[in-house]
């Protein structure tokens, strides 16, 4: 209970917590092997940001839950195609949620560190609410509509890396400003994002893909019915 209280306090203060262990070594290897098999079928291009809602047809995804985000190594010369990165942004800006509240758990399939482009965050930025986003002026942004939020030089200087070992998760607030640098290593950096909202939240417009979310109740009771009921895919 004391550890849970410390995690909650850190989350409320910073807008994120990092390095929470979820799986042991054997389970980590099993998940990575199943993702590798899915990657072999789908291809690297789709796996980079296109594996959405696979919890409905892949049991191992359902058991962890919703969205792989895969950043591959890019050893080619800088004069060729631009390196892929994720611009500074706030998750809930383009999700069409009211109120705009969600928590993201980022599960590390592979080790994630500064060299291979781990997530970075600006502590405390969740507390000020949603900022206006513009478009990134750099090529290679992996975000769906090239969104980017401007940050000050002081905020940039306070940015913190969020490294994870495979089998660990981080949690971050939907209004936290975060992003990631290019993968400059020779290693893949694959993660699974799990999005959670309380039943009081509803979707009032399409997300950045123009889609509505398929939400599933994972615990408790939903007295609001803001999302279309969906059956659990694997019982």
C-alpha positions as CSV (number, residue, x, y, z in Angstrom):
1,X,0.0,0.0,0.0
2,X,2.9,2.4,0.8
3,X,4.4,1.8,-2.6
4,X,1.0,2.4,-4.3
5,X,0.7,5.7,-2.4
6,X,4.2,6.7,-3.6
7,X,3.4,5.9,-7.2
8,X,0.1,7.9,-7.0
9,X,1.9,10.9,-5.4
10,X,4.6,10.9,-8.1
11,X,2.0,10.6,-10.9
12,X,0.0,13.5,-9.6
13,X,3.1,15.6,-9.1
14,X,5.0,14.9,-12.3
15,X,2.3,13.5,-14.6
16,X,4.1,10.2,-15.1
17,X,5.8,7.4,-13.3
18,X,8.3,5.0,-14.9
19,X,9.9,1.5,-14.4
20,X,6.9,-0.4,-12.9
21,X,7.6,-4.1,-13.3
22,X,4.9,-6.2,-14.9
23,X,6.3,-9.4,-16.3
24,X,9.2,-11.7,-15.3
25,X,11.9,-12.7,-17.8
26,X,10.2,-15.8,-19.2
27,X,6.9,-13.9,-19.8
28,X,8.8,-11.0,-21.4
29,X,10.4,-13.4,-23.9
30,X,7.1,-15.0,-24.6
31,X,5.4,-11.7,-25.4
32,X,8.4,-10.6,-27.6
33,X,8.3,-13.9,-29.5
34,X,4.6,-13.4,-30.2
35,X,5.1,-9.9,-31.4
36,X,8.0,-11.0,-33.6
37,X,5.6,-13.5,-35.2
38,X,3.0,-10.8,-35.8
39,X,5.7,-8.5,-37.2
40,X,6.7,-11.1,-39.7
41,X,3.2,-11.3,-41.0
42,X,2.3,-7.6,-41.0
43,X,5.7,-6.1,-42.0
44,X,7.7,-3.3,-40.5
45,X,5.9,-0.4,-42.1
46,X,2.5,-1.4,-40.6
47,X,4.1,-2.3,-37.3
48,X,5.7,1.1,-36.9
49,X,2.4,2.9,-35.9
50,X,-0.4,0.9,-37.6
51,X,-1.2,-2.0,-35.3
52,X,-4.4,-0.7,-33.8
53,X,-7.2,-2.6,-31.9
54,X,-5.4,-5.9,-32.3
55,X,-6.7,-7.0,-28.9
56,X,-9.8,-8.2,-30.9
57,X,-7.9,-10.8,-32.9
58,X,-4.6,-11.5,-31.1
59,X,-5.0,-13.2,-27.6
60,X,-1.6,-12.1,-26.4
61,X,-2.4,-8.5,-27.3
62,X,-5.7,-8.8,-25.5
63,X,-3.9,-10.1,-22.4
64,X,-1.7,-6.9,-22.4
65,X,-4.2,-4.7,-24.4
66,X,-4.5,-2.3,-27.3
67,X,-1.7,-0.6,-29.4
68,X,1.9,-1.5,-30.4
69,X,4.2,1.5,-31.2
70,X,7.4,0.3,-32.9
71,X,10.4,2.4,-33.6
72,X,13.0,0.7,-35.7
73,X,16.7,1.5,-36.0
74,X,17.6,3.8,-38.8
75,X,21.3,3.3,-39.7
76,X,21.1,5.0,-43.1
77,X,22.9,8.3,-43.7
78,X,21.2,11.5,-42.4
79,X,21.3,12.9,-46.0
80,X,18.7,10.3,-47.0
81,X,15.2,9.9,-45.5
82,X,14.5,11.8,-42.3
83,X,14.8,9.9,-39.1
84,X,11.5,9.1,-37.4
85,X,10.7,10.8,-34.1
86,X,7.6,11.7,-32.0
87,X,7.1,15.5,-31.6
88,X,6.1,17.1,-28.3
89,X,2.4,16.6,-27.8
90,X,-0.4,15.8,-25.4
91,X,-2.3,12.6,-26.0
92,X,-5.9,13.8,-25.4
93,X,-5.7,16.8,-27.7
94,X,-7.0,14.9,-30.7
95,X,-8.9,12.0,-29.1
96,X,-12.3,13.8,-29.0
97,X,-12.8,13.0,-25.3
98,X,-15.0,15.0,-22.9
99,X,-13.7,15.6,-20.3
100,X,-10.2,15.3,-21.9
101,X,-8.9,12.8,-19.4
102,X,-7.1,9.5,-20.0
103,X,-4.1,7.6,-18.6
104,X,-1.7,5.7,-20.8
105,X,0.3,2.7,-19.7
106,X,3.3,2.1,-22.0
107,X,4.5,-1.5,-21.9
108,X,8.1,-2.2,-23.1
109,X,8.3,-5.2,-25.3
110,X,12.0,-4.4,-25.9
111,X,14.4,-2.4,-23.7
112,X,13.7,1.3,-24.2
113,X,16.5,3.8,-23.5
114,X,17.9,7.1,-24.7
115,X,19.9,5.5,-27.5
116,X,16.9,3.8,-29.2
117,X,14.5,6.6,-28.7
118,X,12.7,6.1,-25.3
119,X,9.8,8.3,-24.4
120,X,10.7,11.7,-22.8
121,X,8.4,13.9,-20.8
122,X,8.3,17.4,-19.4
123,X,7.4,17.0,-15.7
124,X,4.4,18.8,-14.4
125,X,3.0,20.0,-17.7
126,X,-0.2,18.0,-17.3
127,X,-1.3,20.4,-14.5
128,X,-1.9,23.4,-16.8
129,X,-4.4,21.6,-19.1
130,X,-4.5,21.4,-22.9
131,X,-2.4,23.7,-25.0
132,X,-3.0,24.6,-28.6
133,X,-1.1,22.4,-31.0
134,X,0.3,23.3,-34.4
135,X,2.2,21.3,-37.1
136,X,5.7,20.1,-36.8
137,X,8.2,21.8,-39.1
138,X,10.5,18.8,-39.0
139,X,10.2,15.8,-41.4
140,X,9.8,12.4,-39.9
141,X,7.1,13.0,-37.2
142,X,5.3,9.7,-36.5
143,X,2.2,11.4,-35.0
144,X,-0.9,10.8,-37.0
145,X,-1.5,14.4,-38.3
146,X,2.0,15.8,-37.8
147,X,0.9,17.6,-34.6
148,X,3.3,19.3,-32.3
149,X,2.9,21.5,-29.2
150,X,5.3,24.4,-28.8
151,X,7.4,24.3,-25.6
152,X,9.7,26.9,-24.0
153,X,13.5,26.6,-23.7
154,X,13.1,26.1,-20.0
155,X,10.7,23.3,-20.5
156,X,12.9,21.6,-23.0
157,X,15.8,21.8,-20.6
158,X,13.7,20.1,-17.9
159,X,12.7,17.2,-20.1
160,X,13.3,13.8,-18.6
161,X,14.0,10.4,-20.3
162,X,11.7,7.6,-19.3
163,X,13.8,4.4,-19.8
164,X,12.2,1.0,-19.4
165,X,13.5,-2.5,-19.3
166,X,11.5,-5.1,-21.3
167,X,8.6,-6.2,-19.1
168,X,8.2,-2.8,-17.3
169,X,5.6,-0.1,-17.8
170,X,5.4,3.6,-17.4
171,X,2.2,5.5,-16.7
172,X,1.5,9.0,-18.0
173,X,-1.4,11.5,-17.8
174,X,-3.2,12.3,-21.0
175,X,-2.3,16.0,-20.8
176,X,1.4,15.4,-20.1
177,X,3.7,16.9,-22.8
178,X,5.9,14.1,-24.1
179,X,7.6,12.8,-27.2
180,X,10.6,10.8,-28.3
181,X,13.8,11.2,-30.3
182,X,14.9,9.1,-33.3
183,X,16.2,5.5,-32.7
184,X,19.9,5.9,-33.3
185,X,20.8,2.4,-32.2
186,X,20.9,-0.9,-34.0
187,X,18.0,-2.2,-31.8
188,X,14.3,-2.2,-32.2
189,X,12.2,-0.3,-29.6
190,X,8.8,-1.8,-29.5
191,X,6.1,-0.8,-27.0
192,X,2.4,-1.5,-26.3
193,X,0.2,1.4,-25.3
194,X,-2.8,0.8,-23.1
195,X,-5.3,3.6,-22.8
196,X,-7.7,3.8,-19.8
197,X,-10.5,6.2,-19.2
198,X,-13.1,6.3,-16.4
199,X,-16.8,5.6,-17.5
200,X,-17.6,9.2,-17.0
201,X,-15.6,10.1,-20.1
202,X,-17.3,10.1,-23.5
203,X,-16.1,10.6,-27.1
204,X,-17.8,13.6,-28.6
205,X,-15.9,13.6,-32.0
206,X,-13.7,11.3,-34.0
207,X,-10.0,11.0,-33.1
208,X,-7.1,12.1,-35.3
209,X,-7.8,9.1,-37.6
210,X,-11.5,10.1,-37.9
211,X,-12.5,7.0,-35.9
212,X,-14.5,6.3,-32.8
213,X,-12.9,4.1,-30.1
214,X,-14.0,0.6,-29.3
215,X,-13.9,0.6,-25.5
216,X,-14.2,-2.4,-23.3
217,X,-14.9,-2.3,-19.6
218,X,-11.9,-3.8,-17.8
219,X,-13.1,-3.4,-14.2
220,X,-15.9,-1.9,-12.1
221,X,-19.3,-0.9,-13.4
222,X,-20.3,1.3,-16.3
223,X,-23.4,3.3,-15.4
224,X,-23.0,5.8,-18.2
225,X,-22.9,3.7,-21.4
226,X,-21.0,6.4,-23.3
227,X,-19.3,3.8,-25.5
228,X,-21.0,1.1,-27.6
229,X,-20.9,-2.2,-25.7
230,X,-18.3,-4.6,-27.0
231,X,-18.0,-8.3,-26.1
232,X,-14.7,-9.5,-24.7
233,X,-13.0,-11.1,-27.7
234,X,-11.4,-14.1,-25.8
235,X,-13.9,-14.6,-23.0
